[in-house]
Amino acid sequence: MGRGFVDLLKVVTNLIDELGVGFLSLKEQIQTNSAYSKLIFDVFSALAEFERNLISERIKAAFDTAMVLGRKGG
């Protein structure tokens, strides 16, 4: 359904918000038709976004360090 967790979250969120479709994960027992499960889904979404932002910050810091050391990225 998605290449990774972030892609899956985008697809599922669009289905829920735009079409009113529910989501049921059989393995993790997450459903978007209850308040509790919607909260868990939103927490996972926030954690995925946080991780993506951390990765971006680490990459930028590595490029900045390389530039200070006179190295060129690419």
FENNOR-V628610 format. One record per helix or strand of 3 or more residues. SS is the DSSP state (h for helix, s for strand). FROM is the first residue (numbers start at 0). TO is the last residue. If there is no record, write none. Layout:
ss->SS from->FROM to->TO
ss->SS from->FROM to->TO
This chain:
ss->h from->4 to->18
ss->h from->34 to->67
